[in-house]
């Protein structure tokens, strides 16, 4: 899973911040679990967006 996370971070790093947030929120709305939200929050922190 760590490899896939790095690949996703790499893809997101190539787009502007607003688009990154839209992509993340779209994914989160499709999954909708509390754990997913926590993981997204952690990803955003690591990307310096929070």
Residue pairs with C-beta under 8 A, 6 or more apart in sequence:
5 43
8 43
9 43
9 46
9 47
12 20
12 23
12 24
12 47
13 47
15 23
17 49
20 47
20 49
21 49
24 40
24 43
24 44
27 40
28 36
28 37
28 40
41 50
44 50
